[in-house]
């Protein structure tokens, strides 16, 4: 069964904490056990040291190892009672392993001999279970000239083991409670962490093209979830804007296409009814159909160009001289300028204006800028200037027309928009020329801007990343 993200997060978080708690508990128990055993051994060592020192002090001339047997009578049951306690037991054996003295608290328990004791290793530790009780025993071999003794100091471990068992039980109860709390906390944290994502997923399912005004709401967050929520809301805003532009484009395109189609249809009906009877009607209808169909073809070509520019990632590019394509565009526009009595002024530059791009699209961009200036300039001239900076090459088109109002500068590059003549057919054109200019500039990594020329007309300027001249000059 595939678990949801919530349960996977909760499970991973809980498992991690449970492992940490279990490891910490095990370390605490192990360390506590080591401390208890170390204390028991320290008590055994202290008792053994006191017994040996007391034995030595009983015979001022004795040394260790014993040089005489005079110290052996010290080891009797009466003396051993001095060090016996509720948990400390003592027994002294001769070298044959037979007990010669015992503390009374041993009762019937006999501490067995330790065969590991040797003159080379006179001290040893062991744990022995006798009469249902567990003892930590330190064995000590003392030898004289002809005899010796083995001292056994035992410490009961029953109390220690009960303490350890109680400690383990207490820690187990605490650990179980902590694990339950960790599981509940992990589920709560996972639920709280996933809640914004769940809301985001639900909102995404509910949002359609007609509900793009919705936004993901919630308390402000500064973490990754908050960043995801803000990014999603930004995406919705961009989608809403894009859909609005597309709807406006469809509306504008429908409006622009409706007029020529209506005109073509009306004139086609005239031809059907009167074309055979009236030569004038036939000629005028055919001229109108030709004109309107040419306008439709121009509009469709403009839309195709926009679509091609929008797919700029697949556009083949090569080094292109803006100066060369500008001169080609000037030759194409010279006839239209002459028809209106306008002069075209070309101002080249000595700097390199080589950019990377598609020469046909760049030629169309410059041609559209010049054609736009010719359309809206009733008299005077159109100036085309080239320039270059360190990393940028640009072309600038000025005219002596009425210019663009300040409030409309931000809209002149929108599709089907005409400054001061929005959706008007007073000036011939499709309303796509400057929109094509902007799309072509963008796909070449450049930009285009509109402003006011020094002589009062409009100024349109397109800028592009410039290729370093050293990369294009012959070596």
N, C-alpha and C positions, 0 to 999 in steps of 0.2 A: 504494500500500500504506500502510495506516495504522500508524504507528509507536507503540509503547507509550510510556507516560510515562517509563520508565527511559531509553529511547533518545533521546527528545526532550530530556530534561534533560542527558544526556551530550553529545548533539550541540550543544546551545546553549552549554553550558559550554566544550566543547572549541573550538568555533568562535570564541567570544569570546576565549579565551586565545590561540588561533592568530593571530587578527587583531592582538591586542596585541603578541605576539612578533614578527610580521612587520613591523608598523609600527615597533616599537623597533629591529629589525635594520636596516630601511631608513634610519631616522634616524641610526643609528650609522655605517653605511657612508657616507651622504651627508656627515655631519659630518666623518668621518675623511678623506674625499676633499677636502673644503674645506680642512681643516687642512694636508694635504700640498701642495695647490696654493698655499695661502697661504705656506707655508715656501719653496716653489720660487720664488715671486714675490719674497719677501723677500730670498732669496739673489741673484736677478737685480738687484733694486734696490740692494742693498749693493755688488755688484760694479760696477754702472754708476756709483754715486756715487763709489767709490774711484778709478775710471778718470778721471772728470771732474776730481776734486780733484787727482789726480796730474798731469794735463795742465796745469791752472792753475798748479800749483806749479813746473812746468818753465819757465814764463815769468812772472816776478814782476809784469810790467806788464800781463798779460792779464786780462781780465774776461769774464764771460759775460753777454750775447753778446760774442763775441770782436771786439775792435777792431782786431786785426792778424792776419796770417796766420802769425806766428812760431810759434804753437803746433802747427800742423799736422805738422811733422816729428816731433813726439812720438809720433804714431800709427804705429808700425812693429811688425813681427812680434815683434821681440825684447822690446819693452816689453809687448806683449800676453801673452807667455808668463807674466808675473808673476801674472796673474789666472786663467789657464787651469787646469783640473783635469780629473779623470776625467769629470765631468758638466757642466762649464762650458766654453763655447766662445765665442770672440770673433772678430769680423770688423769691419773699418772700410772703408767705401766712400767714394768721392768723391761729389760732388753728382750726378754722372751715373749713379751706381749701380755704378761699377766698383770691385772690391775693391783697396784699396791696402795692406792689412795683414790677416793672418789668423793665428789660433793654430794650431800644428801639429797639434793633435788633431782639427781639422776634416777633415784628409786631403783627399779629393776632393770633399767636400760643400761646396756654395756656398749661403750664406744669401741668398735672393732679396730684392730691394729691396722696401720697403714704400711703395706709392704714396700711402698715407694721410697720410704725414708732410708737414707744411707749416710755414712759419714761424709761423703762428698756433697750430699743434698740433705742437710739436717732439718730443713723446714719445708712444709708442704701444706696446701689447702685442698679441701675436698668438701663435697656436699653429700651427706649420708642420710638415708631414711631408716629410722629405727622406731619400733613400737608405735607406728602410725604417725610419727612426727619427723619433720625435716630439720636437719642441723647443718650449719656452716661450721666446719671444723678446721682449726689450725693445729698441725702436729709439729712438735719440736723435739729433736733428739739431743739429749745431753749425755756426754760420755765422761767417765772418770778413768782411773788407771786400770781398774779391774772390773768395773761395772758401770752402769749408766741408767738413765730413765728416759721415758718418752712422755712428754706433757701433751695432753689433748685439751684444748679450749674450744668449747662448742657454743654456738649461738643459735637459738631456735629461730627458724624462718617462718613458722606458722603465722605469727602475727604479721610479719612482712608480707607473706603471700595473701593473707586476708585483706591487708591494706591495699595491695595491688589489685585484688579482685574487686574490692569496693571502688577503687579508682577507675578500673576498666568499666565497671557497671555504670558509674556516674558519667564517665565520658561517653559511653555508648548511648545513654539517655539523652545527653546534651547533643551528641552528634545526630541522633535520630530527629530530635526537635529542630536542629539546625537544617538538616536535609529537607524536612517538611517545609520550613520557612523559606529555604532557598528555592524549592520547587514552586511555591506560591509566588515568591518574588520574581522568579524567572518568567513565569507565565504573565504576571502583571507587567513587567518591563517589556517583554516581547509584544504583548497586546498594545501597550502604549507606543512602542516603537513602530509597529506595523499599522496602527490606526490611521496615520496620515496617508500611508501608501494605499490602505484599503479605501479611504475617501477619494484618493486620487484615481484609483482604478474604477470606482463607482461613478465618479464624475466623468471619466473618459468614456464609459459605456453610455452615459446619459446624454453626452454632448454630441450633437449632429451639426450639419452645416447650417441649420436654422437656429442653433442655440449656442453660437460661439461667444455670446456676450456673458456666459457664465464664467465664474472664477472659483478656484479652490480657496475656501475660507478656513480660518483657524487662527489660534494664538500665534503671534510672531515667534519664530524660532531662528536661532543663529547657527544651527548645525546643518548636516548634510540633508536632512529631511526638509528643513526650511529652504535650503538652496534648491532642492528638487521642486518644492511647491512653487517657489518664485519662478523657476525656469519653465514650469508647466504653464503658469499664468502668462508669462511672457510669450510662450509659444502660442497660447490661445489668442493673445492680443495680435500677434503677427498673422495668425491664420484668419482672424476676424477681418483684419485690414486687407489681407490678400483676397479673401472671398468678396469683400466689399468692392475692391478694385475690379475683380473679375466680373461681378454683377454689373458694375458701372460700365465696364468695357463692353459686355454683351448688350447692355441697354443702349450705349452710344453707338455700337456697331450696327445694331438693329435700326436705330434711328437714321444713321448715315446711309445704310443700305436701302432703307425703305424708299427714300426719295428717288434715287435713280431707277430702282426697280419699278416703282409706280409709273415713272415717266416712260420707261421702256414699254411697259404693258399698255399704257394709254396710246402711245404712238403705234404700237403693233396693231391695236384695235382700229385705229384710224386707217392704217394701211389696208386692213382687211375690208373695211367698209368703203373707203373712198380712194384707195391707192390707184385703182384702174381708171377712175373718172377724172381725178384732179392731179395734174402733174406737180403743182406747187405743194399740195399736201403730201404727196409721196416723197418728194425731195426733202422737205423739212422734217418729216417723220424719220426718214432714214438718217439724216444728219444728227437728229436728236438721239436716235438709238445708238449711232456710232459714238457720239460724245459721251453719253451716259455709260455705255459698255466699256469705253476706255477708262472712265473714272472708276468703274467697278473693278476693272483689271488692275488699275494702279493701287486701289485700296487692298485688294487681295494680295498683290505683290508686297505691299507694305506689311501686311500681317504675316506673310511668310518670312519676310526679312526679320521681323521682331521675333518670330519663333526660332529662326536660325541663330539670332544673337543670344536668345535665352539659353540655347544649347551651346554655349561658348566653349565648354570643356572639350568638345569634339572638333573645334575649329582649327584647321591647319594654319600655322603661323610661320612667317619668315621675316627677315629684315626688310623694312619698307621705308623709303624716304618720303616724309610728309611733303617735302617740297615738290617731288615729282607727281604725287597723286593730287596735290593741290592744283598744279598746272593743268593736269588732265581734266579735273573738275571744272576749272575756269573755262576751258575750251568748250565743254559740254553746255555750260550755262551762258556763254557769250551771246548766243542767239536770243535767248529770252530777255537778257538785259538790253540788248539793242532794240527789241520790239517796244520796250517801255521808255527808251531814250536814256537809260542809265549807263554810267561808265563803271567798269570794274578796275579797281586799283589794287595791284598786287605788290606787296612789300616782302620780298624774301629776306633771308638772314644768311650771314656767312657761317653761322654755327651749324654743326651737324644736327639734322632733325630725323635721324634714323630710329625707328621704333620697331618692335616686333608685333606683327599682326597680319591680317588678311588684306591685301591691297584692294580688292573689290569692295569690301565693306568700308574700309577707310575712305575710298573714293566716294562711296555713297554718302558717308557721314559729311564730308566736306561739301559735296554737291547739295545735300539737304540744307546745310547752313547757308550756302550762297543763295539757293532757290528761295528759302524762307525770307532772306533779306530783300530779294528782288520783289517778292509778292507784296511785302508791306512797305515798300519805298515808292511813293508816287513820283518823286523827282530827286535828282542829285546823283549820288554815287554809292557804290558798295566797296568797302575796303577789306582786303584779305591780307592779313599779316602773319608771318611765321616768326617764332622765337624759340630759344632754348636756354635752359639753365643747366646746372651741374648734372642733375639726374632727370630732368623733365624737358620734353619738347611740346610745343603748343601751337595751335592755330587759332586766330582771332578774326571774327567777321563783324565789322561795323557797318551800319547803314545810316542814311539821313532821313529815315522815316519818322513817324510819330513816337517811336520808342515803346517800351513796355511799362505800364503802370507798376509802381512799387508793390502794390498788394497782389499782383498777378505773377511776379517773378518766380514764386515757388511752384506755380502750376503750369508753366508754359511747356514743360517736358512731359506732361500727362497726355495720355492717348485721347485723341479727338478734342483736345482743348485748344482754343484760339484766343489769344489775348485781345480783349475788347470786342471780340466777335464770337463768343462762345456759342458753338453749335449753329453758326451762321454760315450761309452759303454765299455771302457777298464776295468773298475772296475764294478763288478756285483752290481746291486742295482736298486732301483726305483727312487732315487733322492728325496724321500719324508721323509727319516728317521729323519733328523734334523728339518725339518718343523714340523713333528709330535711332536718332543721334545719341540719345542717352544710353540705349541698350548696347549700341556698338561700342561706345566709349567704355562702358562697364566691362564688357567682355574682353576688352584689351587692357584691363587694369587701370583705366583712366577715369576722368571725370569731365563733366560739362557744367557750365554755369552761365547764367544770364545776368546782364546788368545794363547800365546806361552808357552809351558812347559819349566822348567829350563833346561831339557836335550835336548831341541831343537825341540821337536815334538809339537803336538797340545795339547791344554788344553781346555776342555769343562766343564763348571761349571753350575749346576742348583741349585738355591736357593729357599726355600719355607718358609712361615711363620711357626714358631715353636710353638707348643702347650706347655703352661707352664707345666713343669714336675709335679708340685704339683697338677694339675688337673687330672692327669692320674695315679698317684701313689696310691696304696691301702691305706685306712686310718687305 
